[in-house]
Amino acid sequence: MQAKRQQSLGKLLQKAAAILVYATLSAGQAAADGLPDPGMEIVPGRTALVVTDPQNDFLSPEGVTWGVVGKNVMENRTVENIDTLFSTAKSVGLPVFISPHYYFPHDHRWQAEGALEALMHSIGMFDRPGALSLEGFDGSGADWLARYKPYIEDGDTVVTSPHKVYGPESNDLVLQLRKAGISKVILAGMSANLCTESHMRELIEQGFEVLVVTDATAAAQLPEWDGYAAALTNFRMIANDIAPTAEAVSAIQAAYR
């Protein structure tokens, strides 16, 4: 008798588990692409905006990469959308973190480089004269886009140490986020398939929830290679959530009401 009861209980538990799994997957398969859509709840005190490389060399027409990223930046309204995220974050008190990209003279002595590392070094992208010097920084390709300076230089925004290739493994972003009690990240910045995607991947590996704002980024588009299309695929498959700026802003504002 006891054995039958245990067997019946086991079947009930299996059914309950199956129902739970079905309900979870059904709730997560509203997307037309057939993939689960876990979503990310924005929780004040645990959520931050992280922006990668909001710098002239990516986002200014005078920047060294504008010839390959400019079209996508303009199509997405990337500059304006990042500005909107900054202003929204500041208006509600959402913490803001910047993960910048700088190269110093010793970085140009690297003996092994990938294709785009070699390109960035050859065109002087994000160059600074030294880690302890701001000589020539103002208005340079490594400087912030001018319209973002009031947000970044307000004394509250956290500017981390520079990442060196693409991801935050080489800087202190993860440490700064954890020390601030952050476990959820709204991610934007440049460039989509390089630094932004690499930050997304590492933050996910580190246990953070990540929402990528898909039109607050952009990438190089070449005749045979579309960095933005590649990034969109991986954002959708890896991040907890993706959203355009308008939806992200609405979610932020709703969370802080």
C-alpha positions in Angstrom: 0.0 0.0 0.0 2.8 2.4 1.0 4.6 1.6 -2.3 1.4 2.4 -4.3 1.0 5.7 -2.5 4.6 6.7 -3.2 4.1 5.7 -6.8 1.0 7.8 -7.1 2.7 10.7 -5.4 5.6 10.4 -7.8 3.3 10.5 -10.8 1.5 13.6 -9.4 4.8 15.3 -8.9 5.9 14.5 -12.5 2.6 15.9 -13.8 3.0 19.0 -11.7 6.5 19.5 -13.0 5.4 19.0 -16.6 2.6 21.5 -16.1 5.1 24.0 -14.6 7.6 23.5 -17.5 4.8 23.9 -20.1 3.5 27.0 -18.5 7.0 28.5 -18.3 7.8 27.7 -21.9 4.4 28.9 -23.1 4.9 32.2 -21.3 8.3 32.5 -22.9 7.3 31.6 -26.5 5.2 34.6 -27.3 7.8 35.8 -29.8 7.2 35.1 -33.4 10.6 33.6 -33.9 9.8 30.6 -31.7 12.5 31.2 -29.1 11.7 31.6 -25.4 11.4 35.2 -24.3 12.5 35.2 -20.6 12.3 39.0 -20.3 14.1 41.1 -17.6 12.2 42.9 -14.8 13.8 46.2 -14.0 14.2 46.4 -10.3 15.3 49.8 -8.7 18.5 49.3 -6.7 19.5 46.2 -8.6 19.5 47.5 -12.2 22.0 49.7 -14.0 22.5 51.2 -17.4 25.9 50.1 -18.9 27.1 52.0 -22.0 30.2 50.7 -23.9 32.4 53.1 -25.9 30.3 56.3 -26.1 33.3 57.9 -27.8 34.0 60.1 -30.8 35.8 57.5 -32.9 32.6 55.5 -33.1 29.8 58.0 -32.9 31.1 61.3 -34.5 31.3 61.9 -38.2 34.9 62.9 -37.6 35.7 59.6 -35.9 38.1 57.2 -37.6 35.4 54.4 -38.0 32.6 56.6 -39.4 33.1 55.4 -42.9 32.0 51.9 -42.0 29.7 52.5 -39.0 28.1 55.9 -39.9 25.3 54.6 -42.1 24.1 52.1 -39.4 24.5 54.8 -36.6 22.3 57.1 -38.6 19.7 54.4 -39.6 19.3 53.3 -35.9 19.5 56.9 -34.5 22.1 55.4 -32.2 23.4 58.7 -31.0 20.0 60.0 -30.1 18.9 56.7 -28.6 21.9 56.5 -26.3 21.2 60.1 -25.3 17.6 59.2 -24.5 18.8 56.3 -22.3 21.2 58.6 -20.4 18.6 61.3 -19.8 16.0 58.7 -18.7 18.4 57.0 -16.3 19.4 60.4 -14.8 15.8 61.5 -14.4 14.8 58.5 -12.4 18.1 57.8 -10.5 19.0 54.6 -12.4 22.8 54.1 -11.9 24.9 54.6 -15.0 28.2 52.8 -15.7 30.6 53.5 -18.7 33.0 50.9 -20.0 35.4 53.0 -22.1 38.0 51.9 -24.7 41.5 53.4 -24.6 44.8 52.5 -26.2 48.1 53.7 -24.7 51.6 53.5 -26.4 52.4 50.2 -24.7 49.3 48.6 -26.3 50.8 49.2 -29.7 53.6 46.8 -28.8 51.3 43.8 -28.7 52.8 40.8 -30.6 49.5 39.1 -31.3 46.3 40.7 -32.7 43.1 39.8 -34.3 41.9 41.4 -37.5 40.1 44.4 -36.0 42.6 44.8 -33.2 45.3 45.3 -35.9 43.0 47.7 -37.8 42.2 49.8 -34.6 45.8 50.2 -33.8 46.8 51.1 -37.4 44.2 53.9 -37.6 45.0 55.3 -34.1 41.5 54.5 -32.7 40.9 55.5 -29.1 44.6 56.5 -28.7 45.8 58.4 -25.7 49.4 59.4 -24.9 49.5 57.5 -21.7 47.5 56.0 -18.9 48.2 58.9 -16.6 47.9 61.7 -19.2 44.9 63.6 -20.6 47.1 65.6 -22.9 45.2 66.1 -26.2 42.2 64.1 -24.9 39.5 66.8 -25.1 37.8 66.5 -28.4 39.9 63.6 -29.5 38.6 60.3 -30.9 39.0 58.8 -27.5 36.9 61.5 -25.8 33.2 61.2 -25.1 30.7 62.5 -27.7 30.2 66.1 -26.6 26.4 65.7 -26.0 27.0 62.9 -23.5 29.5 64.8 -21.3 26.9 66.3 -19.0 25.7 62.8 -18.2 29.1 61.1 -17.9 30.8 63.9 -16.0 28.1 64.7 -13.5 30.0 63.1 -10.6 27.6 60.2 -10.2 28.3 58.1 -13.3 30.8 55.3 -12.8 33.5 55.3 -15.4 35.4 52.0 -15.2 39.0 51.3 -16.2 39.3 50.7 -20.0 38.6 47.4 -21.6 41.4 46.5 -24.0 40.0 44.2 -26.7 36.2 43.9 -26.7 34.9 42.5 -23.4 35.0 43.6 -19.7 37.3 40.7 -18.7 40.2 43.2 -18.8 38.6 46.0 -16.8 36.8 46.4 -13.5 33.2 46.7 -14.7 32.0 43.5 -13.1 33.6 44.4 -9.8 32.1 47.9 -9.8 28.6 46.5 -10.6 28.8 43.9 -7.9 30.1 46.4 -5.3 27.1 48.6 -6.2 24.7 45.7 -5.7 23.8 45.5 -9.3 22.5 42.1 -10.8 20.6 43.4 -13.8 22.0 45.4 -16.7 20.5 47.5 -19.5 23.2 47.4 -22.1 23.8 49.9 -24.9 26.7 51.5 -26.8 29.3 50.6 -29.4 29.9 48.6 -31.3 27.2 46.0 -31.6 29.1 42.9 -32.6 32.3 43.7 -30.9 32.4 45.5 -27.5 28.6 45.5 -26.8 28.2 41.9 -27.7 31.3 40.9 -25.8 30.1 42.7 -22.7 26.7 41.0 -23.0 28.4 37.6 -23.2 30.7 38.1 -20.2 28.0 39.7 -18.1 25.7 36.7 -18.8 28.6 34.3 -17.9 29.1 36.3 -14.6 25.4 35.7 -13.7 23.9 39.1 -14.5 20.6 39.5 -16.3 21.0 41.5 -19.4 18.6 43.5 -21.6 20.2 44.8 -24.8 18.8 48.0 -26.3 19.0 47.0 -30.0 18.8 50.5 -31.6 21.1 52.1 -29.1 24.0 50.4 -30.8 25.3 50.0 -34.3 28.2 48.2 -36.1 30.4 48.2 -39.2 28.7 47.2 -42.4 30.9 46.1 -45.2 30.0 44.5 -48.6 30.6 41.0 -47.3 30.2 41.5 -43.6 27.3 42.9 -41.6 28.3 43.4 -38.0 24.9 44.7 -36.9 23.0 41.7 -38.3 25.4 39.3 -36.6 25.0 41.1 -33.3 21.2 41.1 -33.5 21.2 37.3 -33.9 23.4 36.8 -30.8 21.6 39.4 -28.7 18.3 37.5 -29.3 19.8 34.1 -28.6 21.9 35.0 -25.5 20.5 38.0 -23.7 17.6 37.7 -21.2 15.7 40.4 -23.2 16.1 42.7 -26.1 14.1 45.9 -26.8 14.2 49.1 -28.8 14.9 52.3 -26.9 11.2 53.4 -26.7 10.3 50.1 -25.0 13.3 50.2 -22.7 12.5 53.8 -21.6 8.9 52.9 -20.9 10.0 49.9 -18.8 12.5 52.1 -16.8 9.9 54.8 -16.1 7.3 52.2 -15.1 9.8 50.6 -12.7 10.5 53.9 -11.0 6.9 55.1 -10.6 
